[in-house]
Amino acid sequence: MSGVTSQGFIRKTRDEIISDLEAKYRTGLGSDIDLSILSEDGIRMRVLADELDEIHKLAEDIFYSNFAHTATGVSLDRVLNPLGSERQPAKRANRRFAFFRRKRFVCEYRNNLSNW
C-alpha cells in the first residue's frame, strides 16, 4: 500500500508504478499488448512511469514538509510560526582555525590564505 498511512508516507517505487501501469494497460487495451522495453507502448508507459515517480517523490516531500523535524527552509518557518516558534536568522561565523603545514599558521576569519 502506498500513500499516506498510519506509519507515514509510503512512496511507490518505479517498479511498482510500472507493474500497476502494465496491469491497467492490459485491462484496458487487451492482454496481448506488447509492453516490452523496445515497443512503442512500452516506451510510452515507462516515460509515464518516470513522470509518475517524480510526482510521488514530490508528494512525499510535501507530506514531510508539514512536520517540524523533517521540514526545511520556508516550510520549516511556516510550520514553526503557528506554534509560536521562530528560527533564528543566519549569523556570520567568527572562528579561529589552525592549519598545520611545516610550521603552525593561525588564520583569523577573513585573512587571505594566498601567502601560504
N, CA, C and O atoms as CSV, one atom per row, in Angstrom:
chain,resi,resn,atom,element,x,y,z
A,1,MET,N,N,0.851,-1.180,0.000
A,1,MET,CA,C,0.000,0.000,0.000
A,1,MET,C,C,0.889,1.233,0.000
A,1,MET,O,O,1.916,1.271,0.679
A,2,SER,N,N,0.495,2.223,-0.753
A,2,SER,CA,C,1.282,3.448,-0.827
A,2,SER,C,C,0.405,4.639,-0.477
A,2,SER,O,O,-0.812,4.521,-0.336
A,3,GLY,N,N,1.051,5.781,-0.342
A,3,GLY,CA,C,0.343,6.996,0.037
A,3,GLY,C,C,0.465,7.246,1.522
A,3,GLY,O,O,1.370,6.725,2.174
A,4,VAL,N,N,-0.441,8.039,2.059
A,4,VAL,CA,C,-0.422,8.370,3.481
A,4,VAL,C,C,-1.037,7.216,4.264
A,4,VAL,O,O,-2.177,6.821,4.022
A,5,THR,N,N,-0.263,6.685,5.206
A,5,THR,CA,C,-0.730,5.595,6.057
A,5,THR,C,C,-0.513,5.988,7.513
A,5,THR,O,O,-0.001,7.071,7.799
A,6,SER,N,N,-0.897,5.119,8.416
A,6,SER,CA,C,-0.682,5.392,9.839
A,6,SER,C,C,0.803,5.372,10.187
A,6,SER,O,O,1.191,5.861,11.247
A,7,GLN,N,N,1.630,4.821,9.320
A,7,GLN,CA,C,3.072,4.767,9.557
A,7,GLN,C,C,3.810,5.901,8.865
A,7,GLN,O,O,5.038,5.954,8.930
A,8,GLY,N,N,3.117,6.791,8.219
A,8,GLY,CA,C,3.743,7.888,7.486
A,8,GLY,C,C,3.416,7.790,6.014
A,8,GLY,O,O,2.415,7.190,5.624
A,9,PHE,N,N,4.264,8.381,5.205
A,9,PHE,CA,C,4.059,8.366,3.759
A,9,PHE,C,C,4.852,7.217,3.164
A,9,PHE,O,O,6.064,7.125,3.355
A,10,ILE,N,N,4.169,6.346,2.445
A,10,ILE,CA,C,4.819,5.224,1.764
A,10,ILE,C,C,4.785,5.536,0.270
A,10,ILE,O,O,3.718,5.578,-0.342
A,11,ARG,N,N,5.965,5.753,-0.306
A,11,ARG,CA,C,6.039,6.112,-1.719
A,11,ARG,C,C,6.175,4.861,-2.573
A,11,ARG,O,O,6.922,3.943,-2.235
A,12,LYS,N,N,5.447,4.835,-3.682
A,12,LYS,CA,C,5.572,3.731,-4.634
A,12,LYS,C,C,6.937,3.809,-5.302
A,12,LYS,O,O,7.429,4.893,-5.619
A,13,THR,N,N,7.534,2.653,-5.510
A,13,THR,CA,C,8.779,2.614,-6.269
A,13,THR,C,C,8.450,2.666,-7.759
A,13,THR,O,O,7.301,2.476,-8.160
A,14,ARG,N,N,9.470,2.923,-8.567
A,14,ARG,CA,C,9.262,2.969,-10.014
A,14,ARG,C,C,8.783,1.611,-10.525
A,14,ARG,O,O,7.925,1.545,-11.405
A,15,ASP,N,N,9.332,0.533,-9.978
A,15,ASP,CA,C,8.914,-0.813,-10.401
A,15,ASP,C,C,7.449,-1.084,-10.071
A,15,ASP,O,O,6.738,-1.711,-10.856
A,16,GLU,N,N,6.999,-0.612,-8.911
A,16,GLU,CA,C,5.584,-0.777,-8.551
A,16,GLU,C,C,4.693,0.020,-9.497
A,16,GLU,O,O,3.621,-0.440,-9.891
A,17,ILE,N,N,5.145,1.215,-9.856
A,17,ILE,CA,C,4.372,2.043,-10.787
A,17,ILE,C,C,4.273,1.349,-12.142
A,17,ILE,O,O,3.202,1.316,-12.747
A,18,ILE,N,N,5.384,0.798,-12.617
A,18,ILE,CA,C,5.375,0.097,-13.909
A,18,ILE,C,C,4.453,-1.117,-13.851
A,18,ILE,O,O,3.704,-1.368,-14.796
A,19,SER,N,N,4.497,-1.872,-12.757
A,19,SER,CA,C,3.613,-3.043,-12.624
A,19,SER,C,C,2.146,-2.633,-12.652
A,19,SER,O,O,1.331,-3.273,-13.315
A,20,ASP,N,N,1.812,-1.563,-11.931
A,20,ASP,CA,C,0.428,-1.076,-11.925
A,20,ASP,C,C,-0.002,-0.615,-13.313
A,20,ASP,O,O,-1.112,-0.909,-13.757
A,21,LEU,N,N,0.887,0.111,-13.997
A,21,LEU,CA,C,0.555,0.586,-15.343
A,21,LEU,C,C,0.387,-0.583,-16.313
A,21,LEU,O,O,-0.524,-0.578,-17.141
A,22,GLU,N,N,1.259,-1.578,-16.213
A,22,GLU,CA,C,1.126,-2.755,-17.082
A,22,GLU,C,C,-0.227,-3.421,-16.889
A,22,GLU,O,O,-0.889,-3.790,-17.859
A,23,ALA,N,N,-0.633,-3.572,-15.639
A,23,ALA,CA,C,-1.933,-4.202,-15.359
A,23,ALA,C,C,-3.071,-3.370,-15.940
A,23,ALA,O,O,-4.012,-3.923,-16.508
A,24,LYS,N,N,-2.997,-2.054,-15.804
A,24,LYS,CA,C,-4.057,-1.187,-16.330
A,24,LYS,C,C,-4.062,-1.177,-17.855
A,24,LYS,O,O,-5.126,-1.181,-18.474
A,25,TYR,N,N,-2.879,-1.165,-18.463
A,25,TYR,CA,C,-2.804,-1.213,-19.926
A,25,TYR,C,C,-3.407,-2.518,-20.442
A,25,TYR,O,O,-4.178,-2.514,-21.401
A,26,ARG,N,N,-3.054,-3.636,-19.803
A,26,ARG,CA,C,-3.550,-4.937,-20.253
A,26,ARG,C,C,-5.058,-5.046,-20.053
A,26,ARG,O,O,-5.748,-5.661,-20.866
A,27,THR,N,N,-5.577,-4.449,-18.970
A,27,THR,CA,C,-7.022,-4.464,-18.737
A,27,THR,C,C,-7.743,-3.615,-19.778
A,27,THR,O,O,-8.769,-4.025,-20.321
A,28,GLY,N,N,-7.202,-2.436,-20.051
A,28,GLY,CA,C,-7.873,-1.517,-20.967
A,28,GLY,C,C,-7.646,-1.801,-22.433
A,28,GLY,O,O,-8.527,-1.545,-23.254
A,29,LEU,N,N,-6.469,-2.332,-22.786
A,29,LEU,CA,C,-6.128,-2.493,-24.197
A,29,LEU,C,C,-6.012,-3.942,-24.643
A,29,LEU,O,O,-5.752,-4.210,-25.816
A,30,GLY,N,N,-6.200,-4.871,-23.728
A,30,GLY,CA,C,-6.127,-6.285,-24.090
A,30,GLY,C,C,-4.851,-6.927,-23.576
A,30,GLY,O,O,-3.816,-6.274,-23.446
A,31,SER,N,N,-4.942,-8.207,-23.290
A,31,SER,CA,C,-3.806,-8.912,-22.692
A,31,SER,C,C,-2.684,-9.188,-23.689
A,31,SER,O,O,-1.584,-9.564,-23.285
A,32,ASP,N,N,-2.945,-9.007,-24.989
A,32,ASP,CA,C,-1.922,-9.296,-25.992
A,32,ASP,C,C,-1.086,-8.069,-26.369
A,32,ASP,O,O,-0.300,-8.131,-27.314
A,33,ILE,N,N,-1.244,-6.966,-25.650
A,33,ILE,CA,C,-0.493,-5.753,-25.959
A,33,ILE,C,C,0.989,-5.965,-25.654
A,33,ILE,O,O,1.338,-6.582,-24.647
A,34,ASP,N,N,1.857,-5.453,-26.522
A,34,ASP,CA,C,3.308,-5.585,-26.351
A,34,ASP,C,C,3.814,-4.403,-25.524
A,34,ASP,O,O,3.840,-3.267,-25.997
A,35,LEU,N,N,4.215,-4.684,-24.285
A,35,LEU,CA,C,4.719,-3.640,-23.395
A,35,LEU,C,C,6.201,-3.830,-23.096
A,35,LEU,O,O,6.687,-3.406,-22.048
A,36,SER,N,N,6.917,-4.466,-24.018
A,36,SER,CA,C,8.351,-4.670,-23.821
A,36,SER,C,C,9.079,-3.325,-23.873
A,36,SER,O,O,8.515,-2.315,-24.293
A,37,ILE,N,N,10.316,-3.331,-23.448
A,37,ILE,CA,C,11.097,-2.093,-23.369
A,37,ILE,C,C,11.266,-1.439,-24.739
A,37,ILE,O,O,11.362,-0.215,-24.827
A,38,LEU,N,N,11.304,-2.225,-25.794
A,38,LEU,CA,C,11.543,-1.687,-27.132
A,38,LEU,C,C,10.274,-1.340,-27.899
A,38,LEU,O,O,10.347,-0.710,-28.954
A,39,SER,N,N,9.118,-1.738,-27.391
A,39,SER,CA,C,7.876,-1.435,-28.110
A,39,SER,C,C,7.461,0.014,-27.855
A,39,SER,O,O,7.834,0.623,-26.852
A,40,GLU,N,N,6.683,0.541,-28.786
A,40,GLU,CA,C,6.227,1.929,-28.670
A,40,GLU,C,C,5.379,2.134,-27.415
A,40,GLU,O,O,5.567,3.111,-26.690
A,41,ASP,N,N,4.452,1.218,-27.162
A,41,ASP,CA,C,3.611,1.324,-25.966
A,41,ASP,C,C,4.438,1.162,-24.690
A,41,ASP,O,O,4.187,1.838,-23.693
A,42,GLY,N,N,5.421,0.265,-24.725
A,42,GLY,CA,C,6.283,0.064,-23.564
A,42,GLY,C,C,7.118,1.291,-23.249
A,42,GLY,O,O,7.312,1.639,-22.084
A,43,ILE,N,N,7.613,1.948,-24.298
A,43,ILE,CA,C,8.398,3.175,-24.107
A,43,ILE,C,C,7.520,4.268,-23.514
A,43,ILE,O,O,7.910,4.937,-22.557
A,44,ARG,N,N,6.331,4.445,-24.087
A,44,ARG,CA,C,5.409,5.465,-23.557
A,44,ARG,C,C,5.035,5.180,-22.107
A,44,ARG,O,O,4.961,6.094,-21.285
A,45,MET,N,N,4.800,3.903,-21.798
A,45,MET,CA,C,4.427,3.530,-20.436
A,45,MET,C,C,5.566,3.848,-19.464
A,45,MET,O,O,5.309,4.320,-18.356
A,46,ARG,N,N,6.814,3.600,-19.858
A,46,ARG,CA,C,7.950,3.872,-18.981
A,46,ARG,C,C,8.204,5.365,-18.819
A,46,ARG,O,O,8.619,5.813,-17.750
A,47,VAL,N,N,7.958,6.135,-19.870
A,47,VAL,CA,C,8.052,7.595,-19.746
A,47,VAL,C,C,7.000,8.091,-18.758
A,47,VAL,O,O,7.288,8.931,-17.906
A,48,LEU,N,N,5.785,7.571,-18.873
A,48,LEU,CA,C,4.719,7.920,-17.933
A,48,LEU,C,C,5.091,7.488,-16.514
A,48,LEU,O,O,4.832,8.216,-15.556
A,49,ALA,N,N,5.699,6.306,-16.377
A,49,ALA,CA,C,6.113,5.815,-15.058
A,49,ALA,C,C,7.161,6.736,-14.441
A,49,ALA,O,O,7.128,6.993,-13.237
A,50,ASP,N,N,8.091,7.235,-15.258
A,50,ASP,CA,C,9.099,8.173,-14.746
A,50,ASP,C,C,8.451,9.452,-14.234
A,50,ASP,O,O,8.821,9.963,-13.176
A,51,GLU,N,N,7.485,9.967,-14.987
A,51,GLU,CA,C,6.787,11.182,-14.560
A,51,GLU,C,C,5.981,10.941,-13.288
A,51,GLU,O,O,5.977,11.778,-12.385
A,52,LEU,N,N,5.303,9.807,-13.213
A,52,LEU,CA,C,4.539,9.479,-12.003
A,52,LEU,C,C,5.459,9.286,-10.803
A,52,LEU,O,O,5.092,9.630,-9.680
A,53,ASP,N,N,6.653,8.736,-11.034
A,53,ASP,CA,C,7.627,8.576,-9.956
A,53,ASP,C,C,8.043,9.939,-9.413
A,53,ASP,O,O,8.168,10.114,-8.201
A,54,GLU,N,N,8.256,10.901,-10.303
A,54,GLU,CA,C,8.594,12.262,-9.860
A,54,GLU,C,C,7.449,12.879,-9.058
A,54,GLU,O,O,7.688,13.567,-8.065
A,55,ILE,N,N,6.218,12.637,-9.480
A,55,ILE,CA,C,5.052,13.150,-8.749
A,55,ILE,C,C,4.972,12.518,-7.365
A,55,ILE,O,O,4.654,13.197,-6.389
A,56,HIS,N,N,5.256,11.226,-7.275
A,56,HIS,CA,C,5.239,10.551,-5.971
A,56,HIS,C,C,6.333,11.104,-5.055
A,56,HIS,O,O,6.107,11.273,-3.856
A,57,LYS,N,N,7.516,11.388,-5.611
A,57,LYS,CA,C,8.596,11.980,-4.811
A,57,LYS,C,C,8.188,13.357,-4.303
A,57,LYS,O,O,8.438,13.698,-3.146
A,58,LEU,N,N,7.560,14.146,-5.171
A,58,LEU,CA,C,7.097,15.471,-4.778
A,58,LEU,C,C,6.027,15.378,-3.703
A,58,LEU,O,O,6.036,16.160,-2.752
A,59,ALA,N,N,5.107,14.434,-3.842
A,59,ALA,CA,C,4.063,14.245,-2.826
A,59,ALA,C,C,4.680,13.866,-1.486
A,59,ALA,O,O,4.218,14.323,-0.440
A,60,GLU,N,N,5.712,13.038,-1.505
A,60,GLU,CA,C,6.398,12.662,-0.267
A,60,GLU,C,C,7.068,13.881,0.368
A,60,GLU,O,O,6.980,14.080,1.579
A,61,ASP,N,N,7.739,14.695,-0.452
A,61,ASP,CA,C,8.377,15.913,0.063
A,61,ASP,C,C,7.347,16.855,0.668
A,61,ASP,O,O,7.583,17.437,1.727
A,62,ILE,N,N,6.206,17.007,0.004
A,62,ILE,CA,C,5.147,17.883,0.518
A,62,ILE,C,C,4.606,17.347,1.836
A,62,ILE,O,O,4.375,18.115,2.769
A,63,PHE,N,N,4.402,16.034,1.922
A,63,PHE,CA,C,3.894,15.440,3.158
A,63,PHE,C,C,4.843,15.721,4.317
A,63,PHE,O,O,4.411,16.162,5.382
A,64,TYR,N,N,6.131,15.469,4.114
A,64,TYR,CA,C,7.094,15.626,5.205
A,64,TYR,C,C,7.444,17.086,5.490
A,64,TYR,O,O,8.069,17.375,6.510
A,65,SER,N,N,7.057,18.007,4.615
A,65,SER,CA,C,7.307,19.424,4.888
A,65,SER,C,C,6.338,19.983,5.922
A,65,SER,O,O,6.482,21.133,6.338
A,66,ASN,N,N,5.358,19.194,6.343
A,66,ASN,CA,C,4.380,19.646,7.332
A,66,ASN,C,C,4.788,19.358,8.769
A,66,ASN,O,O,4.027,19.650,9.691
A,67,PHE,N,N,5.970,18.794,8.978
A,67,PHE,CA,C,6.413,18.435,10.319
A,67,PHE,C,C,7.709,19.165,10.643
A,67,PHE,O,O,8.600,19.267,9.800
A,68,ALA,N,N,7.809,19.668,11.863
A,68,ALA,CA,C,8.956,20.482,12.253
A,68,ALA,C,C,10.274,19.719,12.151
A,68,ALA,O,O,11.295,20.315,11.807
A,69,HIS,N,N,10.279,18.440,12.436
A,69,HIS,CA,C,11.538,17.691,12.423
A,69,HIS,C,C,11.971,17.241,11.026
A,69,HIS,O,O,13.093,16.759,10.866
A,70,THR,N,N,11.125,17.383,10.022
A,70,THR,CA,C,11.509,16.999,8.663
A,70,THR,C,C,11.402,18.151,7.670
A,70,THR,O,O,11.852,18.017,6.532
A,71,ALA,N,N,10.822,19.270,8.069
A,71,ALA,CA,C,10.683,20.416,7.168
A,71,ALA,C,C,12.006,21.170,7.078
A,71,ALA,O,O,12.815,21.132,8.005
A,72,THR,N,N,12.217,21.854,5.961
A,72,THR,CA,C,13.408,22.676,5.768
A,72,THR,C,C,13.001,23.999,5.137
A,72,THR,O,O,11.932,24.113,4.537
A,73,GLY,N,N,13.861,24.991,5.279
A,73,GLY,CA,C,13.662,26.271,4.613
A,73,GLY,C,C,12.368,26.963,4.984
A,73,GLY,O,O,11.996,27.027,6.155
A,74,VAL,N,N,11.688,27.479,3.978
A,74,VAL,CA,C,10.446,28.223,4.179
A,74,VAL,C,C,9.373,27.339,4.801
A,74,VAL,O,O,8.574,27.810,5.611
A,75,SER,N,N,9.347,26.061,4.428
A,75,SER,CA,C,8.362,25.147,5.017
A,75,SER,C,C,8.546,25.051,6.521
A,75,SER,O,O,7.565,24.985,7.262
A,76,LEU,N,N,9.793,25.043,6.983
A,76,LEU,CA,C,10.056,24.993,8.416
A,76,LEU,C,C,9.558,26.262,9.093
A,76,LEU,O,O,8.981,26.195,10.178
A,77,ASP,N,N,9.771,27.415,8.470
A,77,ASP,CA,C,9.253,28.671,9.027
A,77,ASP,C,C,7.740,28.626,9.149
A,77,ASP,O,O,7.181,29.065,10.154
A,78,ARG,N,N,7.082,28.102,8.139
A,78,ARG,CA,C,5.614,28.048,8.149
A,78,ARG,C,C,5.081,27.070,9.188
A,78,ARG,O,O,4.013,27.292,9.759
A,79,VAL,N,N,5.812,25.996,9.437
A,79,VAL,CA,C,5.383,25.028,10.446
A,79,VAL,C,C,5.586,25.596,11.844
A,79,VAL,O,O,4.734,25.412,12.712
A,80,LEU,N,N,6.694,26.279,12.073
A,80,LEU,CA,C,7.015,26.777,13.409
A,80,LEU,C,C,6.218,28.015,13.792
A,80,LEU,O,O,5.934,28.212,14.974
A,81,ASN,N,N,5.851,28.850,12.835
A,81,ASN,CA,C,5.179,30.110,13.145
A,81,ASN,C,C,3.866,29.927,13.909
A,81,ASN,O,O,3.685,30.611,14.916
A,82,PRO,N,N,2.941,29.058,13.506
A,82,PRO,CA,C,1.705,28.888,14.285
A,82,PRO,C,C,1.955,28.321,15.683
A,82,PRO,O,O,1.120,28.484,16.573
A,83,LEU,N,N,3.081,27.668,15.883
A,83,LEU,CA,C,3.410,27.112,17.192
A,83,LEU,C,C,4.035,28.155,18.111
A,83,LEU,O,O,4.325,27.869,19.273
A,84,GLY,N,N,4.242,29.359,17.594
A,84,GLY,CA,C,4.839,30.425,18.391
A,84,GLY,C,C,6.352,30.381,18.404
A,84,GLY,O,O,6.982,31.077,19.200
A,85,SER,N,N,6.940,29.590,17.554
A,85,SER,CA,C,8.396,29.488,17.484
A,85,SER,C,C,8.887,30.127,16.200
A,85,SER,O,O,8.167,30.209,15.205
A,86,GLU,N,N,10.116,30.571,16.249
A,86,GLU,CA,C,10.744,31.117,15.051
A,86,GLU,C,C,12.166,30.605,14.972
A,86,GLU,O,O,12.822,30.372,15.987
A,87,ARG,N,N,12.626,30.437,13.752
A,87,ARG,CA,C,14.037,30.074,13.578
A,87,ARG,C,C,14.880,31.309,13.794
A,87,ARG,O,O,14.465,32.421,13.465
A,88,GLN,N,N,16.063,31.116,14.348
A,88,GLN,CA,C,16.980,32.235,14.477
A,88,GLN,C,C,17.532,32.561,13.098
A,88,GLN,O,O,17.831,31.661,12.313
A,89,PRO,N,N,17.667,33.855,12.805
A,89,PRO,CA,C,18.216,34.207,11.497
A,89,PRO,C,C,19.674,33.754,11.384
A,89,PRO,O,O,20.349,33.517,12.386
A,90,ALA,N,N,20.130,33.643,10.168
A,90,ALA,CA,C,21.508,33.224,9.932
A,90,ALA,C,C,22.475,34.250,10.506
A,90,ALA,O,O,22.213,35.452,10.459
A,91,LYS,N,N,23.591,33.775,11.046
A,91,LYS,CA,C,24.610,34.645,11.634
A,91,LYS,C,C,25.941,34.357,10.967
A,91,LYS,O,O,26.184,33.258,10.466
A,92,ARG,N,N,26.796,35.367,10.972
A,92,ARG,CA,C,28.151,35.163,10.472
A,92,ARG,C,C,28.946,34.382,11.508
A,92,ARG,O,O,28.752,34.553,12.712
A,93,ALA,N,N,29.818,33.549,11.045
A,93,ALA,CA,C,30.670,32.775,11.944
A,93,ALA,C,C,32.011,33.479,12.099
A,93,ALA,O,O,32.643,33.848,11.109
A,94,ASN,N,N,32.438,33.662,13.324
A,94,ASN,CA,C,33.756,34.212,13.622
A,94,ASN,C,C,34.506,33.176,14.440
A,94,ASN,O,O,34.265,33.027,15.638
A,95,ARG,N,N,35.391,32.481,13.810
A,95,ARG,CA,C,36.131,31.416,14.476
A,95,ARG,C,C,37.592,31.477,14.074
A,95,ARG,O,O,37.947,32.017,13.026
A,96,ARG,N,N,38.432,30.910,14.931
A,96,ARG,CA,C,39.849,30.754,14.613
A,96,ARG,C,C,40.058,29.335,14.109
A,96,ARG,O,O,39.517,28.373,14.656
A,97,PHE,N,N,40.840,29.232,13.075
A,97,PHE,CA,C,41.172,27.921,12.533
A,97,PHE,C,C,42.681,27.756,12.557
A,97,PHE,O,O,43.415,28.696,12.250
A,98,ALA,N,N,43.137,26.598,12.911
A,98,ALA,CA,C,44.571,26.304,12.886
A,98,ALA,C,C,44.832,25.310,11.767
A,98,ALA,O,O,44.242,24.231,11.719
A,99,PHE,N,N,45.730,25.699,10.869
A,99,PHE,CA,C,46.140,24.828,9.777
A,99,PHE,C,C,47.586,24.437,10.025
A,99,PHE,O,O,48.405,25.284,10.381
A,100,PHE,N,N,47.899,23.204,9.849
A,100,PHE,CA,C,49.257,22.743,10.104
A,100,PHE,C,C,49.920,22.356,8.788
A,100,PHE,O,O,49.393,21.578,7.993
A,101,ARG,N,N,51.087,22.930,8.602
A,101,ARG,CA,C,51.894,22.592,7.441
A,101,ARG,C,C,53.274,22.244,7.967
A,101,ARG,O,O,53.389,21.344,8.799
A,102,ARG,N,N,54.324,22.916,7.517
A,102,ARG,CA,C,55.639,22.703,8.119
A,102,ARG,C,C,55.742,23.424,9.452
A,102,ARG,O,O,56.384,22.946,10.388
A,103,LYS,N,N,55.111,24.559,9.520
A,103,LYS,CA,C,55.063,25.296,10.779
A,103,LYS,C,C,53.622,25.693,11.032
A,103,LYS,O,O,52.807,25.711,10.110
A,104,ARG,N,N,53.315,26.003,12.249
A,104,ARG,CA,C,51.939,26.342,12.601
A,104,ARG,C,C,51.586,27.711,12.025
A,104,ARG,O,O,52.378,28.652,12.088
A,105,PHE,N,N,50.382,27.802,11.464
A,105,PHE,CA,C,49.887,29.053,10.897
A,105,PHE,C,C,48.455,29.219,11.358
A,105,PHE,O,O,47.604,28.385,11.050
A,106,VAL,N,N,48.176,30.293,12.100
A,106,VAL,CA,C,46.824,30.553,12.584
A,106,VAL,C,C,46.200,31.602,11.690
A,106,VAL,O,O,46.796,32.646,11.426
A,107,CYS,N,N,45.015,31.321,11.234
A,107,CYS,CA,C,44.316,32.198,10.292
A,107,CYS,C,C,43.069,32.753,10.949
A,107,CYS,O,O,42.187,31.995,11.353
A,108,GLU,N,N,42.989,34.051,11.058
A,108,GLU,CA,C,41.768,34.684,11.544
A,108,GLU,C,C,40.767,34.726,10.391
A,108,GLU,O,O,41.142,34.680,9.220
A,109,TYR,N,N,39.498,34.814,10.748
A,109,TYR,CA,C,38.441,34.921,9.747
A,109,TYR,C,C,38.725,36.119,8.849
A,109,TYR,O,O,39.103,37.181,9.344
A,110,ARG,N,N,38.552,35.970,7.559
A,110,ARG,CA,C,38.760,36.980,6.524
A,110,ARG,C,C,40.228,37.202,6.169
A,110,ARG,O,O,40.518,38.061,5.337
A,111,ASN,N,N,41.151,36.478,6.755
A,111,ASN,CA,C,42.548,36.606,6.330
A,111,ASN,C,C,42.725,35.953,4.973
A,111,ASN,O,O,41.987,35.043,4.593
A,112,ASN,N,N,43.698,36.428,4.272
A,112,ASN,CA,C,43.967,35.910,2.944
A,112,ASN,C,C,44.932,34.738,3.058
A,112,ASN,O,O,45.992,34.873,3.669
A,113,LEU,N,N,44.592,33.618,2.493
A,113,LEU,CA,C,45.441,32.436,2.565
A,113,LEU,C,C,46.353,32.300,1.349
A,113,LEU,O,O,47.014,31.273,1.195
A,114,SER,N,N,46.403,33.306,0.486
A,114,SER,CA,C,47.195,33.179,-0.732
A,114,SER,C,C,48.694,33.183,-0.449
A,114,SER,O,O,49.470,32.745,-1.298
A,115,ASN,N,N,49.127,33.663,0.720
A,115,ASN,CA,C,50.551,33.689,1.056
A,115,ASN,C,C,51.032,32.371,1.633
A,115,ASN,O,O,52.201,32.249,1.996
A,116,TRP,N,N,50.202,31.437,1.719
A,116,TRP,CA,C,50.549,30.133,2.292
A,116,TRP,C,C,51.661,29.577,1.529
A,116,TRP,O,O,52.128,28.478,1.829
